[in-house]
Amino acid sequence: MKMNRESVKKNIFGRPELLERMNISEESLKTWEERRMIKPFGFTDDRVPFYAQETIEKIELIQKLSDLGYEIGVIEKIIRKIGLPKAASRKGSRMKLDRYLTVGGLAERVGVSARTIKYWEDRGIIDPDMRSEGGYRFYSEGYVFLCNLIRDLQLFGYTLERIKLVSDLFRDFLELSRDGASRPGQECLKKVEQMLEEIKTLSEKMELLKVGIERWHDLLKDKKKEIVGLRKRIQKRILEEGKRENKCPKSY
């Protein structure tokens, strides 16, 4: 049974998308940010800001106050006194400015190609935290760990279908840890039992791999010594052959 997760995705916008959507100038946006009237929802790995729906609402309020004839300084005082609508009080809202990764940034951190990240996404193994209207994908830092886990499972011989199951369970665990009390108890218990069963299966496989790795480590260690010894004998023979050739008289 697949858990019915609440979407954590938001309507987010890159800076150009925000300027076009709200029909505002770069100068106005910069001024509001400098006065701390608005701020980005987060940043990409290369420090490019992006904005959430909450930013739209804040800009709309600023524009309404401006249309009423208030100057920027007065608007700033009003905001400081009464504040803007606090989206952070809404269920599921996250106004903390975290550092998010783009596809390229995540791929670099994990040591795979951007194409691999997109392939995992197409197969449903990973799912970005957010997408912009322009199609940009944003991943939280937790995906670095998850993608490394995926690579490990591939080394363990897991199929992509099996890896997707483990990935789904991993995300279910995060969801239950964050908001499990709002879900039916039986649903939560069944999912936890499935997690424990998967941990048991993976642990047993890891033990077999550990024994195999130790066996190969000893074998390769012994064979390396033998190969090094063989190389020395060959090098010695080459030297002796060279000496014999130098001693042989040359015929003209």
ABEGO torsion letter per residue (X at the ends): XBBBBBBABBBBBBAAAAAAAAGBBAAAAAAAAAAGABBBABBBAAGBBBBBAAAAAAAAAAAAAAAAGBBAAAAAAAAAAAEBBBAAABBGBBABBBBBBBAAAAAAAAGBBAAAAAAAAAAGABBBABBBAAGBBBBBAAAAAAAAAAAAAAAAGBBAAAAAAAAAAAAAAAAAAAAAAABBAAAAAAAAAAAAAAAAAAAAAAAAAAAAAAAAAAAAAAAAAAAAAAAAAAAAAAAAAAAAAAABBBBX
